[in-house]
Amino acid sequence: MSAENRKHPRFEINQLVELDFERESFVRADAANLSEGGVLCRTEEPCELHSTVFMMMTLSLKGSDRIIKCEGIVVRSEKKGKEWEVGISITSMDGASRKIFSEFIKEQKH
């Protein structure tokens, strides 16, 4: 999908993210970009399409790091060289995380 057809603009980030698929261990991922609708991560292991994932990430907002927690659905999982690119559509987050996330996105737009 081209940038012109995107519902939300993407913002480049370089962030370690923990993905929890309700297994005994977390999948470590590097978040490459973030939008109001989702996040693109790079991992060393594939993620099953349409699986529910719980994410924790740290966003830098107004000079301090803030942790947000959210839930999403894997909408893309493609092998790119030695890594997997995983697209996750954000489906929900608690009120405090939503406030931090919204402020972060607003700050990135300016």
N, C-alpha and C positions, 0 to 999 in steps of 0.2 A: 504494500500500500504506500503510495507516495505521500510526502509530507502535506501536499495540498489537500488530500482526502482524509487526513487524520482528524479525529474528533478533538483531540487535545495535543498541544505542542509537547515535544520531548525536551528534557533538560539533561545534559550530560552530567553524570556523577561518577565518582570512583569510590565505592563503598562496599565493605564486607557485609554480607547479609546472611542470616541463618534461616534456612528453609526447613520446616518441620512437616513431614508427610505422615505424622502419627506413627512413626517407627521408633525404634530404640535410639537411633542416632540422628543428628541434624545433618543436612547437606549444606556444606559451606559454598557460598557463591559470591561472585563479584558483581555488583550491580553496575551496569554500564550506562543506563539512562532511565529516567523516571518521568511519568506524566501523571495527570490527574486520574487517568484510568488504569495505569499499570506500571510495571517495571520490567526491564529486560536485564537478565542475569546471565553470567557465564559460569558454568560448572564443569567439573571433571566427570560427572556422571549424568546419564540421561534422566529425565523426569517424565513420568507417564502423562500423556495428554489427558485433559479433563479431570486430573486429580486435584483434590483440595489441598492447599498448602497454607500453613501459618508462617508468617514472616516477622522478623524483628530486624529493624535497621536503625542506625543513628543518623539523624539529620542535623546539620549545623545551622542553627537559627539564631540570628542576632548575637553572634559571638559565643554561643554555648551549644554543646552537643545535647540533643534531645532524642530519646529512644521512642520509636513508634512501633506498635504491634498491629498487624492487620491480617486479614484472610483473603485468599484469592484462589483462582482456578488457573491451571496451566493451559494456555491456549496455543502454545508453540514450543516445540522442542526439536531443534535441528543440530546435527553434527556439523561443526565448523572447525576443520583441522583436528587438533587434539582435544578441543573443548566442545561443550554443548551450549548453544544459545537457547535460553528458556524465557519465553514471554509469559508473564503472569498478569492476568486481569484482576485488579483489586475489587473484591466484592463487598467487604465490610471492614470497619475498624471502630474501636470504641471512641467515645466523644473526645477524650483528651488527646488521643492520637490524631483524630480528624482535625482538631484545632491546630495542632503543630504542623500537620501535613499541609493544610490549607494555607497557613502562614508561610511555609517554606515555598510552596508553588507560587504564591503571590510575590514573594521576594525574588524568585527566579525570573519572573516575567518583566521585572524592572531593571 
